[in-house]
Amino acid sequence: MYYRQSTTTDAKRQNVDMTPGLSPKRKEGLKKASEILDKVIINRIRRKGKDIVLLAVEFLLALVGIILAVTREKGGTPENITIIFCAAIASYVVCLSLMLTWRVFHLPPNVMTSEEVEEAYKQTNSNYMIDGIIEIPIAIKFGLKWPVFIVWGIFLVGFGFLLYILQTNTAIERDVYVNSLLAALLLYRVTSDTCEFLVHTLPEHRKHYATVEDRDAAFEIDENPAEF
């Protein structure tokens, strides 16, 4: 089948059959397959963003647990310092979640990540606990430079303060210990998954795939195909 760039008017284009060799039933099946592909690809990217937001919610709940546990203790971390820190890091995570939500719902419908990016993260995602660390050079390689330094810098500050809470609570309760470790792990996952999501959605790594409607709008069949 031979295609050439269309130079016809829109009125003439409406009479052009893009798939003359297929029966109407198969044409309809091709169109439905294209629609399903649209939903699968975009939903996979959106699902990644949704998972990060859910991790952020769990992190906020862990911070609430830390505040409640610390305020019950005597001689531990000063309550004001803990509350100020938790409020600051919670504000950061909420803003990050809102940004991701906005980005998810503003992705074009017919887009997928380039094979190079997919393959790079496929090799690292099998190492669940350390994948975020070994993916830092990958994110920088694919153009996500300053955001990587910013989000990982904030993670180090947050992780350091969570360790500070553990060190300064002499009569530490189990609630503080568990919630601090949980918050550190969740902040790590939010940070690493955010970097991966941003790389996947960078405009320079998006690859648009042609749907049936796209081809109808851009091409027509040459009535006199070249002989090979």
C-alpha positions in Angstrom: 0.0 0.0 0.0 1.4 3.4 -1.0 0.7 6.7 0.8 1.6 10.2 -0.1 1.2 13.5 1.6 -2.3 14.9 0.9 -2.7 18.1 -1.0 -6.5 17.8 -1.4 -9.1 19.9 0.2 -11.0 18.8 3.3 -14.1 18.2 1.2 -12.3 15.9 -1.2 -10.5 14.2 1.7 -13.7 12.9 3.1 -14.2 10.6 0.1 -10.7 9.0 0.5 -10.7 5.5 1.9 -7.6 4.9 3.9 -8.0 1.1 4.0 -9.6 0.0 0.7 -8.4 -3.6 1.1 -10.3 -4.2 4.4 -13.9 -5.0 4.9 -16.1 -2.6 6.9 -16.0 -5.0 9.8 -12.2 -5.1 9.9 -12.0 -1.3 9.5 -14.2 -1.0 12.6 -12.0 -3.5 14.5 -8.9 -1.5 13.5 -10.5 1.7 14.8 -11.5 0.0 18.1 -8.0 -1.4 18.5 -6.6 2.1 18.1 -8.9 3.5 20.7 -7.9 0.7 23.2 -4.2 1.4 22.5 -4.9 5.1 23.3 -6.4 4.1 26.7 -3.8 1.5 27.6 -0.8 3.7 27.0 -2.1 6.9 28.6 -3.6 5.0 31.5 -0.2 3.3 32.2 1.4 6.7 32.5 -1.4 8.2 34.5 -1.4 5.1 36.8 2.2 5.9 37.6 1.3 9.4 38.6 -1.7 8.2 40.7 0.6 5.7 42.6 2.9 8.5 43.5 0.0 10.6 44.9 -1.1 7.6 47.0 2.4 7.2 48.3 2.3 10.9 49.2 -1.0 10.4 51.2 0.6 7.5 53.1 3.6 9.7 53.9 1.4 12.5 55.3 -0.4 9.9 57.5 3.0 8.8 58.8 3.9 12.4 59.6 0.6 12.7 61.6 1.6 9.6 63.5 5.0 11.1 64.3 3.4 14.3 65.7 0.9 12.4 67.8 3.6 10.1 69.2 6.2 12.8 70.0 3.7 15.1 71.7 2.9 12.2 74.1 6.6 11.8 75.1 8.5 13.7 77.8 12.2 14.7 77.2 12.2 13.9 73.5 12.3 16.0 70.4 10.9 19.5 71.1 7.3 19.6 69.9 7.6 22.9 68.1 10.6 21.8 66.0 8.8 18.5 65.1 5.6 20.3 64.1 7.4 22.9 62.0 9.4 20.3 60.2 6.4 18.1 59.5 4.3 21.0 58.3 7.2 22.1 55.9 7.8 18.7 54.4 4.0 18.0 54.2 3.6 21.3 52.3 6.3 20.2 49.9 4.7 16.8 49.3 1.2 18.3 48.8 2.6 20.8 46.2 4.4 17.9 44.5 1.2 15.8 44.4 -0.7 18.7 42.9 1.9 19.3 40.2 1.9 15.6 39.3 -1.9 15.5 39.2 -1.9 18.5 36.8 0.7 17.0 34.6 -1.1 13.7 34.4 -4.4 15.2 33.2 -2.7 17.4 30.7 -0.9 14.7 28.8 -1.9 14.3 25.1 -4.0 11.2 24.4 -1.8 9.6 21.8 1.7 9.6 23.4 4.1 7.0 24.7 7.6 7.2 26.0 10.6 6.5 23.7 12.0 3.0 23.7 15.4 4.3 25.0 13.8 5.6 28.1 11.6 2.5 28.6 14.6 0.2 28.3 16.8 2.2 30.7 14.2 2.1 33.5 13.2 -1.5 32.7 16.8 -2.6 33.7 16.7 -0.7 37.0 13.2 -1.2 38.3 14.0 -4.8 39.2 16.1 -3.5 42.1 13.3 -2.3 44.2 15.1 -0.8 47.2 18.0 0.9 45.4 16.4 1.6 42.0 15.8 5.3 43.0 19.5 5.8 43.7 20.8 4.1 40.5 18.3 5.9 38.4 19.7 9.4 39.3 22.3 9.2 36.5 19.6 8.0 34.1 17.4 11.0 34.9 20.3 13.4 34.4 21.2 11.7 31.2 17.7 12.2 29.8 17.6 15.9 30.6 16.1 16.0 34.1 19.0 17.9 35.8 17.8 20.6 38.3 14.6 18.8 39.4 16.7 15.8 40.3 19.0 17.8 42.5 16.1 19.7 44.1 13.9 16.7 45.0 16.8 14.5 46.2 18.2 17.5 48.2 14.8 17.8 49.9 14.8 14.1 50.5 18.2 14.3 52.3 17.0 17.1 54.5 13.8 15.2 55.4 15.7 11.9 56.0 18.2 13.7 58.2 15.5 15.2 60.4 13.8 11.9 60.7 17.0 10.4 62.0 17.3 13.4 64.3 13.9 12.5 65.8 15.1 9.0 66.5 18.4 10.1 68.0 16.8 12.7 70.4 14.1 10.5 71.8 15.8 8.8 74.7 12.6 7.0 75.9 11.5 6.3 72.4 8.1 4.9 71.8 7.4 2.2 69.2 5.0 4.6 67.4 7.8 7.2 66.8 10.3 4.5 65.7 7.9 2.8 63.2 6.4 6.0 61.8 9.8 7.6 61.3 11.1 4.6 59.4 7.9 4.4 57.4 8.0 8.1 56.6 11.7 7.9 55.5 10.9 4.9 53.2 7.8 6.6 51.7 9.7 9.9 51.1 12.3 7.8 49.3 9.7 6.2 47.1 7.9 9.5 46.3 11.2 11.1 45.4 12.5 8.3 43.1 9.1 7.7 41.4 8.7 11.4 40.8 12.0 11.6 39.0 11.0 8.6 36.9 7.6 10.0 36.1 9.0 13.4 35.1 11.5 11.7 32.7 8.7 9.6 31.1 6.6 12.8 30.5 9.4 15.1 29.2 8.3 16.5 25.8 11.6 15.5 24.2 11.0 11.8 25.1 7.4 11.6 24.0 6.7 9.6 20.9 3.3 10.1 19.2 1.9 7.1 17.5 -0.5 7.4 14.6 -4.1 6.5 15.1 -6.6 5.8 12.4 -8.0 9.3 12.7 -4.5 10.8 12.5 -3.8 9.1 9.3 -7.2 10.1 7.9 -6.3 13.7 8.5 -2.8 13.6 7.1 -2.6 11.1 4.3 -4.5 9.7 1.3 -3.9 6.7 -1.0 -2.3 7.4 -4.3 -4.7 6.4 -7.0 -1.8 5.4 -9.2 0.7 3.6 -6.9 4.2 3.2 -8.0 5.2 -0.1 -9.5 7.9 -2.1 -7.7 
